[in-house]
Structures are given as structure tokens and as C-alpha cells.
């Protein structure tokens, strides 16, 4: 499982991609999309997001705690057969492309875009 949570002024947006093809997006104020993995293009984006998450695991820390991101932060979560992993950075640093987790952020943003395009009724 790979997840990206973005802390904004008004809400926390979360995308989740599970190895069984399940892809969902949640917004803390309500709304979101469950079952977006039914769209082939979303599944492909989710596969890429999970692959980049796996490639980034060395940049994440082992964890048993899953705090929400603060305003302006992006938090990544991963669960594998051998543990749970997390990492956090400011969205500004990730957008610069120079942060070690920037590739993971880009893959998450690509997945978020595919979810939005495939489900125009989404509330994100």
C-alpha cells in the first residue's frame, strides 16, 4: 500500500493505492472517490506510484505512528509485508524537484490527476 497525504488550508487530501488494484482518494472535509482503480489509466498510475514508493523506501523511516501532514506538508505512507514506512516534506520543497522525495511526489500528483480526469464528479 502506498499513500500520499497533502495538508492544505481547508482539508487534507489523501490518495491510496493498494497492490490489489484498489485506488481511492479521500478529502477530510468529505467527498472523494472510492474504486477509481476500475479505470485502466488510474491503475497504471497507481502501479507507477507504488513502484516509485518501493524505489523510495530507503528515503522513508520505519514507523508505527501515522500522523497527518501539517499545513503545507506532504506525508507519504507505505505498508509492506515487512513493515510500515513514512516520510514528510514541504510541498514547496517537493515541487522544486530537488528534494529526495520529489519523484515520489510527482508520481503521486500524476495519480491524483488520473483520478480526477477519470472521475469528473470527484470533489478534490
WODA-V182880 format. One record per pair of residues at least 24 apart in sequence whose C-alpha atoms are under 7 Angstrom apart, sorted by the first residue. I is the first residue (numbers start at 1). J is the second residue. Records with the same first field share a line. If there is no record, write none. Layout:
# WODA-V182880
I = J, J
This chain:
# WODA-V182880
1 = 78, 79, 80
2 = 50, 53, 77, 78, 79
3 = 76, 77, 78
4 = 74, 75, 76, 77, 108
5 = 69, 74, 75, 76
6 = 69, 73, 74, 75
7 = 69, 70, 71, 72, 73, 74
8 = 71, 72
9 = 71
17 = 46, 50
27 = 124
31 = 123
32 = 122, 123, 124
33 = 122
36 = 115
39 = 118
41 = 114
42 = 111, 114, 115
45 = 110, 111
46 = 111
48 = 107
49 = 104, 107, 108, 111
52 = 104
53 = 104
60 = 85, 86, 87
61 = 85, 86, 87
62 = 86
